[in-house]
Amino acid sequence: MKDAASLTEARLTYREVIGVPRVPGLLLSACLSRLAGRMFGLAIVLYVLTHFGSVALAGWVAFASIAPGFVISPIAGALLDRTGEAVAITIDLAASAVLLVALVITSRTGVSSAPLLLILAAAYSLTSPLSAAGIRALIPRLVPENALDQANALDTGSYALVNVLGPFLVGPLFAFTGADSTMVVIAALYGVGALSLIAMGSLSSTAAPARPGPPRALLREAAVGLGYLVRHRTLRGLAVAYSLYQMSWGVLVVAVPVSVVRHPAGGASAGSLTGLLWAVAGLAGVAGAMAAGHIRTLGRERTVIAVSALATGVVIFPVSTVYGLAGLGVGLALVGLLEGPIDVGVLTLRQRRADPGWLGRILAVSFSLNMAGLPIGSAIGGLIVTQSLPAAFAVAAIASMASALATYVLIPKRTD
């Protein structure tokens, strides 16, 4: 393996990036933890339906497994910067594994109840931002800057691949082994992910640079980090632009299955066809991310984000609406392909322009702000699609084009 310092001048290949010390352990941990998280998001709903038979409770448990983490993300980010990313990620993965084992034990011993299930789901959510932000905050500490876009491409591509594999694995696993065994498998994935990080070596050496001045209370650090993001022109602009982009995805989450169901060719196979379309989009996202790292977005992130978002709007409307299911499939594949450069560009620009001492807080808070656009888009899409399906696709396209405009208007050309 090559030392990171010796690679700062030359153009790196993906193989050389993977060869940088401790990068393989981080990528393995990221893949395993994300696969576990994606599987858990689907399995917990099936788990509740199996053990309690309540659709309403399944919805509340799914909400409890996500929402508290968004709320607490500024504090989680401050903890990341204080302890170091690798330590914080390991804590989250170990805690997730323990909580899932506890979930299985309560089921096996007959003490499981709806309130206890909600408490375990909320506790699972509270540590989730540590991994979600920590993995991506750790990348620029391990690789040289000229390999940052490629490392982010590997990270983004693995994330897109997991989104395809997770649903594919949960169904058969749940059907053949049962609810409790599925949770044990997911817990094992978290455990192996934690062990792969521990095997990286000295976790404390990945801590962020210490900030000058006396140490603050954790809540105070979280508030100061949030204020830093609000004042930072690039970070503020990225939050607005990427939230608008996620709104377009939120609309598509509602509009795509409705489009398939309403099409004459949908019929009884509408569910399978919808899953296939999303799988195609996910695989295209992997290809798009890898292509983004290959063509090199470093230093051109702002242009790559804006052009890709604008092209996404054109692809969504009219391509996805005019040519039936074939056009919808091609459109989603292109949307997924364009998602790769956008995600890599956003992540790389944020990592390059933010103060390293704030990176944990920035990524944790940004994650919550960025994903806020997804449920907003779904809510808007649900209202519009009942009136007009083409209008819903048009709104998704407008949101993506607005994201392109916000990228150019709100994000400065150079570092703040």
Secondary structure as GFF3:
##gff-version 3
##sequence-region A 1 416
A	DSSP	three_ten_helix	4	7	.	.	.	ID=ss1
A	DSSP	alpha_helix	14	18	.	.	.	ID=ss2
A	DSSP	alpha_helix	23	51	.	.	.	ID=ss3
A	DSSP	alpha_helix	55	64	.	.	.	ID=ss4
A	DSSP	alpha_helix	67	71	.	.	.	ID=ss5
A	DSSP	alpha_helix	73	83	.	.	.	ID=ss6
A	DSSP	alpha_helix	85	109	.	.	.	ID=ss7
A	DSSP	alpha_helix	114	142	.	.	.	ID=ss8
A	DSSP	three_ten_helix	145	147	.	.	.	ID=ss9
A	DSSP	alpha_helix	148	177	.	.	.	ID=ss10
A	DSSP	alpha_helix	179	198	.	.	.	ID=ss11
A	DSSP	three_ten_helix	203	206	.	.	.	ID=ss12
A	DSSP	alpha_helix	218	231	.	.	.	ID=ss13
A	DSSP	alpha_helix	233	262	.	.	.	ID=ss14
A	DSSP	three_ten_helix	267	269	.	.	.	ID=ss15
A	DSSP	alpha_helix	270	295	.	.	.	ID=ss16
A	DSSP	alpha_helix	301	314	.	.	.	ID=ss17
A	DSSP	pi_helix	315	319	.	.	.	ID=ss18
A	DSSP	alpha_helix	320	322	.	.	.	ID=ss19
A	DSSP	alpha_helix	324	353	.	.	.	ID=ss20
A	DSSP	three_ten_helix	356	358	.	.	.	ID=ss21
A	DSSP	alpha_helix	359	371	.	.	.	ID=ss22
A	DSSP	alpha_helix	373	385	.	.	.	ID=ss23
A	DSSP	alpha_helix	389	410	.	.	.	ID=ss24
###
